[in-house]
Amino acid sequence: MIRTKLKLKKTGQSVKDSFSSEPVGQFAILASLLACEFYWPSLAAVEGDGLHLSFLWLAAIAGILQWKHWQKTDSSLDSGIRLGKQPWRFWFTPGGLVTAGLVILPIGIWLSTWNVFRVSGDRRAAINLAMAWTAIAACGCLCRLLASHPGCRRTLVNLIAGLATGLAVYGIWQSHVFYAREAESYLEKRRIIDSGTNPLETARIQREFSSTGILDGPGRDLFEERLLNSTEPFGPFALANTLAGVLAVGLVLLSGGLISEWRAPNHDWRKLVIPLAALIVVSWCLILTKSRTAWVGTSVGMILLLIRRDSQSETSRSILWSMFRIVLTIAIPATLLFFIGVLSGVIDRQVLLESPRSLQFRFLYWIGAAGVICAEPLFGSGPGNFRQLYLSHKPVQSSESIMDPHNFLLDVWCFAGVVGFVGMLLIVAGVARSIWSVTPARKNTAKPNSVPVAPGIIGCLFLHFGWHWITGGAFGYLAAMSATAMLLTVFVTAAISRLPWNPLAPAAGCITLLVHLLGAGGLQVTTLWFLFVALASIATPVSQINYGSSPVRPTRLRPFLDAIIWSAAAAATLIWGLIPVQAARVQFSIGQQRFWSGDSSGAQHAFELAAAADPLSPIIRQHIVRTAAYSLMQRDPQQESGTPGKIRDSELNTIKLACDSYVACDKRRIDGRLTRALVYHQVYQITGQHEYIEYSLDDLRQVIEWHPTNAAFRVQLALLEETAGQISAACATAKKAKDIEAVNQEWGHSDQYLSADDIRNMDRIISGGTQ
């Protein structure tokens, strides 16, 4: 920094003036919001987490455009777009394709959301994700506005690499410290439950485990398998694959700068110390994630960086030299890191042995997703509604009820319909073309000015932890580690900024992420798509787009009109997204606390207030049904006197209305009909009224129609049919349940195995039906 000041003094320029051509304030806003996206649980976007950031993205782009209008700034200079005498040619450039895709993709998402409202699917999930993707489009728009400034483009790439390094440190800490600490705490809680010496503490822990589904059963087995027998870091996200995608992109961006420095005429080895250390840290954390798709994506990105730079070489030996460089740069370090992982016990042989089986399951997922597309070819399943439709097309060999197809091309069609699919193809085509349209600088010694990232990271700290405090989040060692990783980002980004600019790095990072998402993740993982859209928007310098000698410039009214549109989107996100979700979440939390304390009536009232605040959420109605039917389901249907029991009409009507409201809130969701079937069966067992078992049979048959590969549901149906006297139907249902059980046994789906009692009952029904 001192040397920079001296150089500026010699030229008569101040430090402040060196950034006068760069929109520092606008970039600080972009950096703050983008860094917050990296440290927010992205899989929770379907539940409304992150809507406050969506609102801020939309408000930020609206404010920036309005400020430009007030400043009377010529919008053509900000965007760098001069259409010229043939404006249609712009849409065939890489930048034009990306811009068109960023417009068409959100349109497809909103059309698919409208279809979810039309068919009464999960409307809350659809609108939450549609608003999140509108914010992603706003991120792309802001990046396009800043793309004509070399310093902003350069610093954004460095910032993403710095964020990846911070997350890598966070992930390594998780792998080596967090798991051991959490496992010790969990085992201590289990010891308290098993001993039963402290009833109050035991009850508290049981409520905690029940609320997360890990008290007993398959949920406990899966949780313990991950906590006690796994060391894969997942960072602030829900899955290791999400962290792996960020690390893979960061590794390619770091490599791009190192390759440019290596090609410089005069190497400055001091510039390479911190970037090389960051490269090793990110590489090691990427190895720890055990994400094979991320490893493949990283290799593809590195190959693009190495091969593309010699594509215009005039010597025939360039291809052999490129291949040698690829082996030297990728294969040897990767092999070395892999063997270190094997020797340290981090990587076991199952990482390789499970690869064919993992790919086999991916094909099964894709087959089911193809069935969803065939069922809804125009609009798809809708945002956040894939699982509901997937269950009816899921192959019996696949046990998981996945949230997305684990392939971004199939997912975008299911998520946004054919219109959104076309938009995504345009973005991918623009990124692919930018690989070959951007000329690698063979003597890249120029160092364009960079903008500071410290204001952006400080803003991220205030936004992230401020919202965490407002919503009542707990501050502990996880929050301290997140803050440490954010502050580390500033230091690493400043060190990386000393490396030369590699114009191929953003496009190579996009391709890396797309290869990874061909087998992992989905459009619900919004962090990865913020990352992709940001890099795609700056992959091609907008200032290079200039056709014709007499450019036709947009009017100065254009920023004002755009600001109005983005402001309307921000207001809609606030009114129909953030406010109802947060208001319902407060009442929902109160309801859960009252329920676990034994106050069922108070819990019911709180859940009803939550439903009134957010009338679109099916999850709230699910808890209303469970609370209303809790006392009924706890009653023993066996009458000692042998006479039928009684249920108050008011109680039964309340339960019926709650069940009907739950089913109507999301007609695609099987949980509503399954819950209503169980309630009707309990009413039949208590009262002996035969009509209720018919109601239960109707609902359970619809559940099986939507989820035909679940053996446990067929066991319940077979028992109900036997009770109703439908012996032949019960026999056929029992045989089908045994067939599905045989497939589960063959494929090792232990979480789907039937119990010994269920198997005996099915054998009894089959033997009775064949006599």
JOLINNOR-V878201 format. One record per backbone hydrogen bond with DSSP energy under -1.0 kcal/mol. CO is the residue of the C=O (numbers start at 1). NH is the residue of the N-H. If there is no record, write none. Layout:
co = <CO/CO>
nh = <NH/NH>
This chain:
co = <1/2/3/4/5/6/7/8/9/14/17/19/22/23/24/25/26/27/28/29/30/31/32/33/34/41/42/44/44/45/48/50/51/52/53/54/55/56/57/58/59/60/61/62/63/64/65/66/67/68/69/74/74/75/76/82/86/87/89/90/93/94/95/96/97/98/100/101/103/104/105/106/107/108/109/110/111/112/113/114/115/116/120/121/122/123/124/125/126/127/128/129/130/131/132/133/134/135/136/137/138/139/140/141/142/146/149/150/151/152/153/154/155/156/157/158/159/160/161/162/163/164/165/166/167/168/169/170/171/172/173/173/174/177/178/179/180/181/182/183/184/185/186/187/188/189/190/191/192/198/199/200/201/202/203/204/205/206/207/209/217/218/219/220/221/222/223/224/234/239/240/241/242/243/244/245/246/247/248/249/250/251/252/253/254/255/256/257/258/259/268/272/273/274/275/276/277/278/279/280/281/282/283/284/285/287/291/292/293/294/295/296/297/298/299/300/301/302/303/304/307/308/310/315/317/318/319/320/321/322/323/324/325/326/326/327/330/331/332/333/334/335/336/337/338/339/340/341/341/348/349/350/352/354/355/356/357/358/359/360/361/362/363/364/365/366/367/368/369/370/371/372/376/378/382/385/386/387/390/395/400/407/408/409/410/411/412/413/414/416/417/418/419/420/421/422/423/424/425/426/427/428/429/430/431/433/434/443/453/454/455/456/457/458/459/460/461/462/463/464/465/466/467/468/469/476/477/478/479/480/481/482/483/484/485/487/488/489/490/491/492/493/495/496/502/504/505/506/507/508/509/510/511/512/513/516/517/522/524/526/527/528/529/530/531/532/533/541/542/545/555/557/558/559/560/561/562/563/564/565/566/567/568/569/570/571/572/573/574/577/578/579/580/581/582/583/584/585/586/587/588/589/590/591/592/593/594/595/598/599/600/601/602/603/604/605/606/607/608/609/610/614/616/618/619/620/621/622/623/624/625/629/630/632/648/649/650/651/652/653/654/655/656/657/658/659/660/661/666/670/671/672/673/674/675/676/677/678/679/680/681/682/683/684/686/689/690/691/692/693/694/695/696/697/698/699/700/701/702/703/707/710/711/712/713/714/715/716/717/718/719/720/721/722/725/726/727/728/729/730/731/732/733/734/735/736/737/738/739/740/741/742/743/744/748/749/750/755/756/757/758/759/760/761/762/763/764/765/766>
nh = <5/6/7/8/9/10/11/13/12/18/20/22/24/27/28/29/30/31/32/33/34/35/36/37/38/44/45/47/49/48/51/54/55/56/57/58/59/60/61/62/63/64/65/66/67/68/69/70/71/73/72/77/78/79/80/547/89/90/92/93/97/98/99/100/101/102/104/105/107/108/109/110/111/112/113/114/115/116/117/118/119/121/667/123/126/127/128/129/130/131/132/133/134/135/136/137/138/139/140/141/142/143/144/145/146/149/153/154/155/156/157/158/159/160/161/162/163/164/165/166/167/168/169/170/171/172/173/174/175/176/177/178/179/181/182/183/184/185/186/187/188/189/190/191/192/193/194/195/196/202/203/204/205/206/207/208/209/210/211/214/221/222/223/224/225/226/227/228/237/243/244/245/246/247/248/249/250/251/252/253/254/255/256/257/258/259/260/261/262/263/271/276/277/278/279/280/281/282/283/284/285/286/287/288/289/290/295/296/297/298/299/300/301/302/303/304/305/306/307/308/310/311/313/318/321/322/323/324/325/326/327/328/329/330/331/332/334/335/336/337/338/339/340/341/342/343/344/346/347/351/353/354/355/358/359/360/361/362/363/364/365/366/367/368/369/370/371/372/373/374/375/376/380/418/385/389/390/391/393/398/402/411/412/413/414/415/416/417/382/420/421/422/423/424/425/426/427/428/429/430/431/432/433/434/435/437/438/445/457/458/459/460/461/462/463/464/465/466/467/468/469/470/471/473/472/480/481/482/483/484/485/486/487/488/489/491/492/493/494/495/496/497/498/499/505/508/509/510/511/512/513/514/515/516/517/519/408/525/526/530/531/532/533/534/535/536/537/544/545/82/558/561/562/563/564/565/566/567/568/569/570/571/572/573/574/575/576/578/579/581/582/583/584/585/586/587/588/589/590/591/592/593/594/595/596/597/599/598/600/603/604/605/606/607/608/609/610/611/612/613/614/617/124/622/623/624/625/626/627/628/629/633/634/635/652/653/654/655/656/657/658/659/660/661/662/663/664/665/669/674/675/676/677/678/679/680/681/682/683/684/685/686/687/688/645/692/694/695/696/697/698/699/700/701/702/703/704/705/706/707/710/714/715/716/717/718/719/720/721/722/723/724/726/725/727/730/731/732/733/734/735/736/737/738/739/740/741/742/743/744/745/746/747/749/750/752/753/759/760/761/762/763/764/765/766/767/768/769/770>
